[in-house]
Amino acid sequence: MVETPFGDSTVGQVLLDFYGMDLIVHRWDLATSQGADHRLSDDELAEVDAAVDGYGAAAYGPGIFKDPVQVPEDADRQARVLGRTGRAA
């Protein structure tokens, strides 16, 4: 077991839960910055959404996410999920 800001976990679970989600979000960042395809799959969106839920208020601590971005009510799922990570999709 390892101690994390989100509670005790295993190294493998930290790799899946945090770093896996982090790679998905940063893939979107990089693709968007280069004008490349930046659509995330439903599974990827579900993973990011679940991670933000699991982190709670700690998700917005130093070095993690910026404050959530407001999105229009009719925004698609990707915009809503990424908005939770402080990104304007």
N, C-alpha and C positions, 0 to 999 in steps of 0.2 A: 504494500500500500504506500501511496505517496500523498502528502498533504498538498492541496491546491487551494486557490482562493475560493473555489466553489465547493469545497469539502474533500473528504478523503476519496481516493480513487486508485486505480491501478495505472501503471505506465501505459499499457495498451489502450485502456479506455480514454485516457487523456489524449493519446495520439488520435484516436477516432473522433472523440467529441470536440476537442478544441482545434487541434491542428488540421483535421479533415475539413471542418467547417471553415477555418481560416483560409485554407487553400482554395476552397470554392469561392469565397467572397473576394479574395485577391485575384483569382482568375478573372472574375467579372471586372475588377478594377483595371487590370492590365488590358483586357480585351477592349474595354470601353475607351481607354486612353489611346489605343492604337486604331480605333475605328473598325475593329473586327467584330465578328458575331459574339454577342454577349448575352444570349438567352440561356438561362439556367433551366435544367430539367425540373419536373415536379418533385422528383426524389431529392435533388439538391436543395430546392427551396424548402422542402419539408425538414431536411437536416439542419439548415440554417435557422429556420423558425423554431425548431425544437431546442437548438442550442441556446438561442436568445432566451427562450422561456426558462430553460434550466439555470441560466446564469442569474436571472432576476436583476436586481439593481446593480450587482457586481459587473454586469455587462458594460456598464457605462463608467467604470472606474478608469484610472489612468492607464493608457496604453492598450485599451481594448476597443470600444466603440465610442464614437461621438454621440451626442444626444440624438434621439430619434428625429427623423425629418418628417414633417407633415406631408401627407400625400392626399390627393383628391379622393373623395368617396368612391368614385368610379374607377380608381386605379386598378391595374391588373395585379395579380398575385405577386409577381416579381417586384414591382414597384413598392408594394406594401411590405414585403419581407425585407428588401434592401433598405427601405426607409427606417426600419427598426434598427439597422446597423449604422445609421447616420449618413446613408448614401441617398442622393437624389437620382433615382433611376429614370 
